[in-house]
Amino acid sequence: MSISDLQIMFWFGLALILIGLVLLPFNFSGGGMSKIKLPAIEMELNGPALFVMFLGAGLMWFSISKRETELPPAPDAISPPPPAAVTAVSPTPPPAPPPSPEPSAAPIGEKGFGVVLIASSVPSTANQQAIKAKALAPADADIILYRRKSAWAVVVHYADSLKAEEDLPKYRADRNWASAYVVNLGSWCPLAKPTAVPLPSGEQPIAGFDCRLK
């Protein structure tokens, strides 16, 4: 039974009790009106008034007790809120390794061996001798100008000393390089640092290193 039906029953019972209370005085008014005559009906008011009141009280009691026993409907199940979206965080990339130094145009002086052809205090003269040496040096050999104090030495690079010793007579055959000799660059110029050769404008530069000798 719904709540609205129980409310109607409650108010109907209360109305019956009020009607019974209205009818009761006719029975005890003392005016001789112990009966009400209606067409084809004649009844004493004592019994019907009490009956109406008891009926109303019963309806009220039934509606109240029924209403208390009925449980309220269960609330609609509330679905839990969806979990908050987790923003995908990419793992922190490892720090980039430091950039490797760019290789110089010629190998550094402290590695390998070399044939020292000539040394000159005039950079342009040493540079011209280095360009001349390209005709005799191996095709893959580097020709470097090394500054040793105030002189610039012309050096042909070799990977091993045997090949340098083998080609040494070829260089000495030129009278300008008659005193050429083979050196271990690791001890001959251990602190080589790339440097620019001061040349007049227009001359083709050769790679240069400063041995930083005092």
Rosetta constraint file for C-alpha pairs under 8 A:
AtomPair CA 1 CA 5 HARMONIC 6.49 0.50
AtomPair CA 1 CA 6 HARMONIC 7.13 0.50
AtomPair CA 2 CA 6 HARMONIC 6.58 0.50
AtomPair CA 3 CA 7 HARMONIC 6.25 0.50
AtomPair CA 3 CA 67 HARMONIC 6.95 0.50
AtomPair CA 4 CA 8 HARMONIC 6.31 0.50
AtomPair CA 5 CA 9 HARMONIC 6.22 0.50
AtomPair CA 6 CA 10 HARMONIC 6.10 0.50
AtomPair CA 6 CA 63 HARMONIC 5.02 0.50
AtomPair CA 6 CA 64 HARMONIC 7.65 0.50
AtomPair CA 6 CA 66 HARMONIC 7.63 0.50
AtomPair CA 6 CA 67 HARMONIC 6.81 0.50
AtomPair CA 7 CA 11 HARMONIC 6.28 0.50
AtomPair CA 7 CA 63 HARMONIC 7.06 0.50
AtomPair CA 8 CA 12 HARMONIC 6.02 0.50
AtomPair CA 9 CA 13 HARMONIC 6.11 0.50
AtomPair CA 9 CA 59 HARMONIC 6.15 0.50
AtomPair CA 9 CA 60 HARMONIC 6.74 0.50
AtomPair CA 9 CA 63 HARMONIC 6.18 0.50
AtomPair CA 10 CA 14 HARMONIC 6.30 0.50
AtomPair CA 10 CA 59 HARMONIC 6.21 0.50
AtomPair CA 10 CA 60 HARMONIC 4.53 0.50
AtomPair CA 10 CA 61 HARMONIC 7.85 0.50
AtomPair CA 10 CA 63 HARMONIC 5.59 0.50
AtomPair CA 10 CA 64 HARMONIC 7.32 0.50
AtomPair CA 11 CA 15 HARMONIC 6.15 0.50
AtomPair CA 11 CA 60 HARMONIC 7.42 0.50
AtomPair CA 12 CA 16 HARMONIC 6.32 0.50
AtomPair CA 12 CA 56 HARMONIC 7.01 0.50
AtomPair CA 12 CA 59 HARMONIC 7.56 0.50
AtomPair CA 12 CA 60 HARMONIC 7.90 0.50
AtomPair CA 13 CA 17 HARMONIC 6.37 0.50
AtomPair CA 13 CA 55 HARMONIC 6.92 0.50
AtomPair CA 13 CA 56 HARMONIC 3.56 0.50
AtomPair CA 13 CA 57 HARMONIC 5.91 0.50
AtomPair CA 13 CA 58 HARMONIC 7.19 0.50
AtomPair CA 13 CA 59 HARMONIC 4.96 0.50
AtomPair CA 13 CA 60 HARMONIC 5.15 0.50
AtomPair CA 14 CA 18 HARMONIC 6.35 0.50
AtomPair CA 14 CA 56 HARMONIC 5.76 0.50
AtomPair CA 14 CA 57 HARMONIC 7.04 0.50
AtomPair CA 14 CA 60 HARMONIC 6.65 0.50
AtomPair CA 15 CA 19 HARMONIC 6.21 0.50
AtomPair CA 15 CA 56 HARMONIC 7.05 0.50
AtomPair CA 16 CA 20 HARMONIC 6.17 0.50
AtomPair CA 16 CA 52 HARMONIC 5.70 0.50
AtomPair CA 16 CA 53 HARMONIC 5.85 0.50
AtomPair CA 16 CA 55 HARMONIC 7.13 0.50
AtomPair CA 16 CA 56 HARMONIC 4.72 0.50
AtomPair CA 16 CA 57 HARMONIC 7.98 0.50
AtomPair CA 17 CA 21 HARMONIC 6.23 0.50
AtomPair CA 17 CA 52 HARMONIC 6.45 0.50
AtomPair CA 17 CA 53 HARMONIC 4.24 0.50
AtomPair CA 17 CA 54 HARMONIC 7.35 0.50
AtomPair CA 17 CA 55 HARMONIC 7.77 0.50
AtomPair CA 17 CA 56 HARMONIC 5.12 0.50
AtomPair CA 17 CA 57 HARMONIC 6.62 0.50
AtomPair CA 18 CA 22 HARMONIC 6.27 0.50
AtomPair CA 18 CA 53 HARMONIC 7.48 0.50
AtomPair CA 19 CA 23 HARMONIC 6.30 0.50
AtomPair CA 19 CA 49 HARMONIC 7.69 0.50
AtomPair CA 19 CA 52 HARMONIC 7.34 0.50
AtomPair CA 19 CA 53 HARMONIC 7.50 0.50
AtomPair CA 20 CA 24 HARMONIC 6.10 0.50
AtomPair CA 20 CA 48 HARMONIC 7.88 0.50
AtomPair CA 20 CA 49 HARMONIC 4.49 0.50
AtomPair CA 20 CA 50 HARMONIC 6.35 0.50
AtomPair CA 20 CA 51 HARMONIC 7.85 0.50
AtomPair CA 20 CA 52 HARMONIC 5.45 0.50
AtomPair CA 20 CA 53 HARMONIC 4.99 0.50
AtomPair CA 21 CA 25 HARMONIC 7.47 0.50
AtomPair CA 21 CA 49 HARMONIC 7.22 0.50
AtomPair CA 21 CA 53 HARMONIC 7.33 0.50
AtomPair CA 23 CA 27 HARMONIC 7.58 0.50
AtomPair CA 23 CA 45 HARMONIC 6.79 0.50
AtomPair CA 23 CA 49 HARMONIC 5.67 0.50
AtomPair CA 24 CA 28 HARMONIC 7.09 0.50
AtomPair CA 24 CA 45 HARMONIC 6.97 0.50
AtomPair CA 24 CA 46 HARMONIC 6.63 0.50
AtomPair CA 24 CA 49 HARMONIC 5.82 0.50
AtomPair CA 24 CA 50 HARMONIC 7.71 0.50
AtomPair CA 25 CA 29 HARMONIC 5.55 0.50
AtomPair CA 26 CA 33 HARMONIC 6.40 0.50
AtomPair CA 26 CA 34 HARMONIC 6.55 0.50
AtomPair CA 26 CA 45 HARMONIC 6.97 0.50
AtomPair CA 27 CA 33 HARMONIC 6.96 0.50
AtomPair CA 27 CA 34 HARMONIC 5.21 0.50
AtomPair CA 27 CA 35 HARMONIC 7.82 0.50
AtomPair CA 27 CA 44 HARMONIC 7.86 0.50
AtomPair CA 27 CA 45 HARMONIC 5.89 0.50
AtomPair CA 27 CA 46 HARMONIC 5.84 0.50
AtomPair CA 28 CA 34 HARMONIC 7.79 0.50
AtomPair CA 29 CA 33 HARMONIC 7.33 0.50
AtomPair CA 34 CA 44 HARMONIC 6.26 0.50
AtomPair CA 34 CA 45 HARMONIC 6.75 0.50
AtomPair CA 35 CA 42 HARMONIC 6.95 0.50
AtomPair CA 35 CA 43 HARMONIC 6.13 0.50
AtomPair CA 35 CA 44 HARMONIC 4.96 0.50
AtomPair CA 35 CA 45 HARMONIC 6.30 0.50
AtomPair CA 36 CA 42 HARMONIC 6.32 0.50
AtomPair CA 36 CA 43 HARMONIC 6.70 0.50
AtomPair CA 36 CA 44 HARMONIC 7.12 0.50
AtomPair CA 36 CA 45 HARMONIC 7.49 0.50
AtomPair CA 37 CA 41 HARMONIC 6.31 0.50
AtomPair CA 37 CA 42 HARMONIC 5.06 0.50
AtomPair CA 37 CA 43 HARMONIC 7.49 0.50
AtomPair CA 38 CA 42 HARMONIC 6.18 0.50
AtomPair CA 44 CA 48 HARMONIC 7.30 0.50
AtomPair CA 45 CA 49 HARMONIC 5.89 0.50
AtomPair CA 46 CA 50 HARMONIC 6.49 0.50
AtomPair CA 47 CA 51 HARMONIC 6.08 0.50
AtomPair CA 48 CA 52 HARMONIC 6.01 0.50
AtomPair CA 49 CA 53 HARMONIC 6.23 0.50
AtomPair CA 50 CA 54 HARMONIC 6.06 0.50
AtomPair CA 51 CA 55 HARMONIC 6.01 0.50
AtomPair CA 52 CA 56 HARMONIC 6.14 0.50
AtomPair CA 53 CA 57 HARMONIC 6.13 0.50
AtomPair CA 54 CA 58 HARMONIC 6.00 0.50
AtomPair CA 55 CA 59 HARMONIC 6.22 0.50
AtomPair CA 56 CA 60 HARMONIC 6.21 0.50
AtomPair CA 57 CA 61 HARMONIC 6.09 0.50
AtomPair CA 58 CA 62 HARMONIC 6.03 0.50
AtomPair CA 59 CA 63 HARMONIC 6.13 0.50
AtomPair CA 60 CA 64 HARMONIC 6.18 0.50
AtomPair CA 61 CA 65 HARMONIC 6.05 0.50
AtomPair CA 62 CA 66 HARMONIC 5.88 0.50
AtomPair CA 63 CA 67 HARMONIC 5.93 0.50
AtomPair CA 64 CA 68 HARMONIC 6.27 0.50
AtomPair CA 65 CA 69 HARMONIC 6.32 0.50
AtomPair CA 66 CA 70 HARMONIC 6.32 0.50
AtomPair CA 103 CA 107 HARMONIC 7.87 0.50
AtomPair CA 104 CA 108 HARMONIC 7.66 0.50
AtomPair CA 104 CA 194 HARMONIC 7.74 0.50
AtomPair CA 105 CA 207 HARMONIC 6.82 0.50
AtomPair CA 106 CA 142 HARMONIC 6.41 0.50
AtomPair CA 106 CA 144 HARMONIC 7.30 0.50
AtomPair CA 106 CA 207 HARMONIC 6.43 0.50
AtomPair CA 107 CA 111 HARMONIC 7.47 0.50
AtomPair CA 107 CA 142 HARMONIC 7.72 0.50
AtomPair CA 108 CA 192 HARMONIC 6.42 0.50
AtomPair CA 108 CA 193 HARMONIC 7.38 0.50
AtomPair CA 108 CA 194 HARMONIC 7.60 0.50
AtomPair CA 108 CA 209 HARMONIC 7.67 0.50
AtomPair CA 109 CA 185 HARMONIC 5.67 0.50
AtomPair CA 109 CA 186 HARMONIC 7.07 0.50
AtomPair CA 109 CA 189 HARMONIC 6.08 0.50
AtomPair CA 109 CA 190 HARMONIC 6.99 0.50
AtomPair CA 109 CA 191 HARMONIC 7.79 0.50
AtomPair CA 109 CA 192 HARMONIC 5.38 0.50
AtomPair CA 109 CA 193 HARMONIC 8.00 0.50
AtomPair CA 109 CA 209 HARMONIC 7.21 0.50
AtomPair CA 110 CA 185 HARMONIC 4.77 0.50
AtomPair CA 110 CA 186 HARMONIC 3.97 0.50
AtomPair CA 110 CA 187 HARMONIC 7.12 0.50
AtomPair CA 110 CA 188 HARMONIC 7.68 0.50
AtomPair CA 110 CA 189 HARMONIC 5.76 0.50
AtomPair CA 110 CA 190 HARMONIC 4.78 0.50
AtomPair CA 110 CA 191 HARMONIC 6.85 0.50
AtomPair CA 110 CA 192 HARMONIC 6.41 0.50
AtomPair CA 111 CA 185 HARMONIC 5.86 0.50
AtomPair CA 111 CA 186 HARMONIC 5.62 0.50
AtomPair CA 112 CA 157 HARMONIC 7.24 0.50
AtomPair CA 112 CA 158 HARMONIC 6.27 0.50
AtomPair CA 112 CA 159 HARMONIC 5.18 0.50
AtomPair CA 112 CA 160 HARMONIC 6.36 0.50
AtomPair CA 112 CA 161 HARMONIC 7.98 0.50
AtomPair CA 112 CA 184 HARMONIC 6.52 0.50
AtomPair CA 112 CA 185 HARMONIC 5.95 0.50
AtomPair CA 112 CA 186 HARMONIC 7.07 0.50
AtomPair CA 113 CA 157 HARMONIC 5.97 0.50
AtomPair CA 113 CA 158 HARMONIC 5.14 0.50
AtomPair CA 113 CA 159 HARMONIC 6.11 0.50
AtomPair CA 113 CA 160 HARMONIC 6.06 0.50
AtomPair CA 113 CA 161 HARMONIC 5.92 0.50
AtomPair CA 113 CA 164 HARMONIC 7.29 0.50
AtomPair CA 113 CA 182 HARMONIC 7.17 0.50
AtomPair CA 113 CA 183 HARMONIC 5.79 0.50
AtomPair CA 113 CA 184 HARMONIC 4.71 0.50
AtomPair CA 113 CA 185 HARMONIC 5.30 0.50
AtomPair CA 113 CA 186 HARMONIC 7.94 0.50
AtomPair CA 114 CA 155 HARMONIC 5.80 0.50
AtomPair CA 114 CA 156 HARMONIC 5.25 0.50
AtomPair CA 114 CA 157 HARMONIC 4.42 0.50
AtomPair CA 114 CA 158 HARMONIC 5.41 0.50
AtomPair CA 114 CA 161 HARMONIC 7.82 0.50
AtomPair CA 114 CA 164 HARMONIC 6.68 0.50
AtomPair CA 114 CA 182 HARMONIC 5.70 0.50
AtomPair CA 114 CA 183 HARMONIC 5.48 0.50
AtomPair CA 114 CA 184 HARMONIC 6.66 0.50
AtomPair CA 114 CA 185 HARMONIC 6.59 0.50
AtomPair CA 115 CA 155 HARMONIC 5.40 0.50
AtomPair CA 115 CA 156 HARMONIC 5.16 0.50
AtomPair CA 115 CA 157 HARMONIC 6.73 0.50
AtomPair CA 115 CA 158 HARMONIC 7.77 0.50
AtomPair CA 115 CA 164 HARMONIC 6.42 0.50
AtomPair CA 115 CA 168 HARMONIC 6.99 0.50
AtomPair CA 115 CA 180 HARMONIC 6.62 0.50
AtomPair CA 115 CA 181 HARMONIC 5.53 0.50
AtomPair CA 115 CA 182 HARMONIC 4.48 0.50
AtomPair CA 115 CA 183 HARMONIC 6.37 0.50
AtomPair CA 116 CA 153 HARMONIC 6.69 0.50
AtomPair CA 116 CA 154 HARMONIC 5.82 0.50
AtomPair CA 116 CA 155 HARMONIC 4.50 0.50
AtomPair CA 116 CA 156 HARMONIC 6.68 0.50
AtomPair CA 116 CA 180 HARMONIC 5.42 0.50
AtomPair CA 116 CA 181 HARMONIC 5.44 0.50
AtomPair CA 116 CA 182 HARMONIC 6.23 0.50
AtomPair CA 116 CA 183 HARMONIC 7.16 0.50
AtomPair CA 117 CA 153 HARMONIC 7.30 0.50
AtomPair CA 117 CA 154 HARMONIC 5.55 0.50
AtomPair CA 117 CA 155 HARMONIC 6.08 0.50
AtomPair CA 117 CA 156 HARMONIC 7.68 0.50
AtomPair CA 117 CA 171 HARMONIC 7.30 0.50
AtomPair CA 117 CA 177 HARMONIC 5.31 0.50
AtomPair CA 117 CA 179 HARMONIC 7.25 0.50
AtomPair CA 117 CA 180 HARMONIC 4.51 0.50
AtomPair CA 117 CA 181 HARMONIC 6.94 0.50
AtomPair CA 118 CA 126 HARMONIC 7.63 0.50
AtomPair CA 118 CA 129 HARMONIC 7.93 0.50
AtomPair CA 118 CA 153 HARMONIC 5.68 0.50
AtomPair CA 118 CA 154 HARMONIC 5.57 0.50
AtomPair CA 118 CA 155 HARMONIC 7.91 0.50
AtomPair CA 118 CA 176 HARMONIC 7.60 0.50
AtomPair CA 118 CA 177 HARMONIC 6.07 0.50
AtomPair CA 118 CA 179 HARMONIC 7.64 0.50
AtomPair CA 118 CA 180 HARMONIC 6.62 0.50
AtomPair CA 119 CA 126 HARMONIC 6.73 0.50
AtomPair CA 119 CA 151 HARMONIC 5.92 0.50
AtomPair CA 119 CA 152 HARMONIC 5.23 0.50
AtomPair CA 119 CA 153 HARMONIC 3.99 0.50
AtomPair CA 119 CA 154 HARMONIC 6.21 0.50
AtomPair CA 120 CA 125 HARMONIC 6.72 0.50
AtomPair CA 120 CA 126 HARMONIC 5.70 0.50
AtomPair CA 120 CA 151 HARMONIC 5.17 0.50
AtomPair CA 120 CA 152 HARMONIC 5.20 0.50
AtomPair CA 120 CA 153 HARMONIC 6.45 0.50
AtomPair CA 121 CA 126 HARMONIC 7.89 0.50
AtomPair CA 121 CA 150 HARMONIC 5.92 0.50
AtomPair CA 121 CA 151 HARMONIC 4.26 0.50
AtomPair CA 121 CA 152 HARMONIC 5.87 0.50
AtomPair CA 122 CA 126 HARMONIC 6.52 0.50
AtomPair CA 122 CA 151 HARMONIC 7.42 0.50
AtomPair CA 122 CA 152 HARMONIC 7.29 0.50
AtomPair CA 123 CA 127 HARMONIC 6.06 0.50
AtomPair CA 123 CA 152 HARMONIC 6.23 0.50
AtomPair CA 123 CA 197 HARMONIC 6.67 0.50
AtomPair CA 123 CA 198 HARMONIC 6.44 0.50
AtomPair CA 123 CA 199 HARMONIC 6.53 0.50
AtomPair CA 124 CA 128 HARMONIC 6.25 0.50
AtomPair CA 124 CA 198 HARMONIC 7.65 0.50
AtomPair CA 124 CA 199 HARMONIC 5.61 0.50
AtomPair CA 124 CA 200 HARMONIC 7.32 0.50
AtomPair CA 125 CA 129 HARMONIC 6.39 0.50
AtomPair CA 126 CA 130 HARMONIC 6.23 0.50
AtomPair CA 126 CA 145 HARMONIC 7.26 0.50
AtomPair CA 126 CA 152 HARMONIC 6.23 0.50
AtomPair CA 126 CA 153 HARMONIC 6.82 0.50
AtomPair CA 126 CA 154 HARMONIC 6.28 0.50
AtomPair CA 127 CA 131 HARMONIC 6.39 0.50
AtomPair CA 127 CA 145 HARMONIC 7.26 0.50
AtomPair CA 127 CA 154 HARMONIC 7.74 0.50
AtomPair CA 127 CA 205 HARMONIC 7.05 0.50
AtomPair CA 127 CA 206 HARMONIC 6.36 0.50
AtomPair CA 128 CA 132 HARMONIC 6.26 0.50
AtomPair CA 129 CA 133 HARMONIC 6.19 0.50
AtomPair CA 129 CA 154 HARMONIC 7.11 0.50
AtomPair CA 130 CA 134 HARMONIC 6.87 0.50
AtomPair CA 130 CA 143 HARMONIC 6.37 0.50
AtomPair CA 130 CA 144 HARMONIC 7.37 0.50
AtomPair CA 130 CA 145 HARMONIC 7.48 0.50
AtomPair CA 130 CA 154 HARMONIC 5.83 0.50
AtomPair CA 130 CA 155 HARMONIC 7.81 0.50
AtomPair CA 130 CA 206 HARMONIC 7.31 0.50
AtomPair CA 131 CA 206 HARMONIC 7.79 0.50
AtomPair CA 133 CA 137 HARMONIC 6.02 0.50
AtomPair CA 133 CA 143 HARMONIC 7.71 0.50
AtomPair CA 133 CA 156 HARMONIC 7.96 0.50
AtomPair CA 134 CA 138 HARMONIC 7.73 0.50
AtomPair CA 134 CA 139 HARMONIC 7.78 0.50
AtomPair CA 134 CA 143 HARMONIC 7.50 0.50
AtomPair CA 136 CA 170 HARMONIC 7.60 0.50
AtomPair CA 136 CA 171 HARMONIC 7.31 0.50
AtomPair CA 137 CA 141 HARMONIC 6.37 0.50
AtomPair CA 137 CA 156 HARMONIC 6.96 0.50
AtomPair CA 141 CA 156 HARMONIC 6.65 0.50
AtomPair CA 141 CA 157 HARMONIC 5.70 0.50
AtomPair CA 141 CA 158 HARMONIC 6.59 0.50
AtomPair CA 142 CA 156 HARMONIC 5.99 0.50
AtomPair CA 142 CA 157 HARMONIC 5.33 0.50
AtomPair CA 143 CA 154 HARMONIC 7.07 0.50
AtomPair CA 143 CA 155 HARMONIC 5.67 0.50
AtomPair CA 143 CA 156 HARMONIC 4.55 0.50
AtomPair CA 143 CA 157 HARMONIC 6.17 0.50
AtomPair CA 143 CA 206 HARMONIC 7.49 0.50
AtomPair CA 143 CA 207 HARMONIC 7.53 0.50
AtomPair CA 144 CA 154 HARMONIC 6.05 0.50
AtomPair CA 144 CA 155 HARMONIC 5.32 0.50
AtomPair CA 144 CA 156 HARMONIC 6.51 0.50
AtomPair CA 144 CA 157 HARMONIC 7.54 0.50
AtomPair CA 144 CA 206 HARMONIC 6.50 0.50
AtomPair CA 144 CA 207 HARMONIC 5.37 0.50
AtomPair CA 144 CA 208 HARMONIC 5.71 0.50
AtomPair CA 144 CA 209 HARMONIC 7.33 0.50
AtomPair CA 145 CA 152 HARMONIC 6.01 0.50
AtomPair CA 145 CA 153 HARMONIC 5.48 0.50
AtomPair CA 145 CA 154 HARMONIC 4.88 0.50
AtomPair CA 145 CA 155 HARMONIC 6.27 0.50
AtomPair CA 145 CA 197 HARMONIC 7.93 0.50
AtomPair CA 145 CA 206 HARMONIC 6.84 0.50
AtomPair CA 145 CA 207 HARMONIC 6.29 0.50
AtomPair CA 145 CA 208 HARMONIC 4.67 0.50
AtomPair CA 145 CA 209 HARMONIC 6.29 0.50
AtomPair CA 146 CA 152 HARMONIC 5.40 0.50
AtomPair CA 146 CA 153 HARMONIC 5.04 0.50
AtomPair CA 146 CA 154 HARMONIC 6.61 0.50
AtomPair CA 146 CA 155 HARMONIC 7.24 0.50
AtomPair CA 146 CA 208 HARMONIC 5.84 0.50
AtomPair CA 146 CA 209 HARMONIC 4.88 0.50
AtomPair CA 146 CA 210 HARMONIC 5.75 0.50
AtomPair CA 146 CA 211 HARMONIC 6.63 0.50
AtomPair CA 147 CA 151 HARMONIC 5.76 0.50
AtomPair CA 147 CA 152 HARMONIC 4.48 0.50
AtomPair CA 147 CA 153 HARMONIC 6.33 0.50
AtomPair CA 147 CA 208 HARMONIC 7.52 0.50
AtomPair CA 147 CA 209 HARMONIC 6.20 0.50
AtomPair CA 147 CA 210 HARMONIC 4.73 0.50
AtomPair CA 147 CA 211 HARMONIC 5.90 0.50
AtomPair CA 147 CA 212 HARMONIC 7.69 0.50
AtomPair CA 148 CA 152 HARMONIC 6.24 0.50
AtomPair CA 148 CA 153 HARMONIC 7.24 0.50
AtomPair CA 148 CA 210 HARMONIC 6.79 0.50
AtomPair CA 148 CA 211 HARMONIC 5.69 0.50
AtomPair CA 148 CA 212 HARMONIC 6.97 0.50
AtomPair CA 148 CA 213 HARMONIC 6.09 0.50
AtomPair CA 149 CA 211 HARMONIC 7.88 0.50
AtomPair CA 149 CA 212 HARMONIC 7.19 0.50
AtomPair CA 149 CA 213 HARMONIC 5.69 0.50
AtomPair CA 149 CA 214 HARMONIC 6.56 0.50
AtomPair CA 158 CA 163 HARMONIC 6.93 0.50
AtomPair CA 158 CA 164 HARMONIC 5.95 0.50
AtomPair CA 159 CA 163 HARMONIC 7.77 0.50
AtomPair CA 160 CA 164 HARMONIC 6.69 0.50
AtomPair CA 161 CA 165 HARMONIC 6.07 0.50
AtomPair CA 161 CA 182 HARMONIC 7.59 0.50
AtomPair CA 161 CA 184 HARMONIC 7.92 0.50
AtomPair CA 162 CA 166 HARMONIC 6.12 0.50
AtomPair CA 163 CA 167 HARMONIC 6.32 0.50
AtomPair CA 164 CA 168 HARMONIC 6.07 0.50
AtomPair CA 164 CA 182 HARMONIC 6.65 0.50
AtomPair CA 165 CA 169 HARMONIC 7.80 0.50
AtomPair CA 165 CA 182 HARMONIC 6.76 0.50
AtomPair CA 167 CA 171 HARMONIC 6.90 0.50
AtomPair CA 168 CA 172 HARMONIC 6.37 0.50
AtomPair CA 168 CA 180 HARMONIC 7.22 0.50
AtomPair CA 168 CA 181 HARMONIC 7.06 0.50
AtomPair CA 168 CA 182 HARMONIC 7.46 0.50
AtomPair CA 169 CA 173 HARMONIC 6.18 0.50
AtomPair CA 170 CA 174 HARMONIC 7.70 0.50
AtomPair CA 171 CA 177 HARMONIC 6.18 0.50
AtomPair CA 171 CA 178 HARMONIC 7.33 0.50
AtomPair CA 171 CA 180 HARMONIC 6.99 0.50
AtomPair CA 172 CA 176 HARMONIC 7.94 0.50
AtomPair CA 172 CA 177 HARMONIC 5.14 0.50
AtomPair CA 172 CA 178 HARMONIC 4.20 0.50
AtomPair CA 172 CA 179 HARMONIC 6.58 0.50
AtomPair CA 172 CA 180 HARMONIC 6.01 0.50
AtomPair CA 173 CA 177 HARMONIC 7.31 0.50
AtomPair CA 173 CA 178 HARMONIC 6.45 0.50
AtomPair CA 174 CA 178 HARMONIC 6.16 0.50
AtomPair CA 183 CA 188 HARMONIC 6.46 0.50
AtomPair CA 184 CA 188 HARMONIC 5.95 0.50
AtomPair CA 185 CA 189 HARMONIC 5.37 0.50
AtomPair CA 185 CA 190 HARMONIC 6.73 0.50
AtomPair CA 186 CA 190 HARMONIC 4.88 0.50
AtomPair CA 189 CA 211 HARMONIC 5.26 0.50
AtomPair CA 190 CA 211 HARMONIC 7.04 0.50
AtomPair CA 191 CA 210 HARMONIC 7.87 0.50
AtomPair CA 191 CA 211 HARMONIC 5.44 0.50
AtomPair CA 191 CA 212 HARMONIC 6.51 0.50
AtomPair CA 192 CA 209 HARMONIC 5.67 0.50
AtomPair CA 192 CA 210 HARMONIC 5.36 0.50
AtomPair CA 192 CA 211 HARMONIC 4.43 0.50
AtomPair CA 192 CA 212 HARMONIC 6.90 0.50
AtomPair CA 193 CA 209 HARMONIC 5.19 0.50
AtomPair CA 193 CA 210 HARMONIC 5.14 0.50
AtomPair CA 193 CA 211 HARMONIC 6.51 0.50
AtomPair CA 193 CA 212 HARMONIC 7.66 0.50
AtomPair CA 194 CA 207 HARMONIC 7.80 0.50
AtomPair CA 194 CA 208 HARMONIC 5.87 0.50
AtomPair CA 194 CA 209 HARMONIC 4.34 0.50
AtomPair CA 194 CA 210 HARMONIC 6.28 0.50
AtomPair CA 195 CA 207 HARMONIC 7.79 0.50
AtomPair CA 195 CA 208 HARMONIC 5.28 0.50
AtomPair CA 195 CA 209 HARMONIC 5.11 0.50
AtomPair CA 195 CA 210 HARMONIC 6.06 0.50
AtomPair CA 196 CA 207 HARMONIC 7.30 0.50
AtomPair CA 196 CA 208 HARMONIC 5.81 0.50
AtomPair CA 196 CA 209 HARMONIC 7.69 0.50
AtomPair CA 197 CA 205 HARMONIC 7.08 0.50
AtomPair CA 197 CA 206 HARMONIC 7.43 0.50
AtomPair CA 197 CA 207 HARMONIC 7.47 0.50
AtomPair CA 197 CA 208 HARMONIC 5.86 0.50
AtomPair CA 199 CA 203 HARMONIC 6.62 0.50
AtomPair CA 199 CA 205 HARMONIC 7.25 0.50
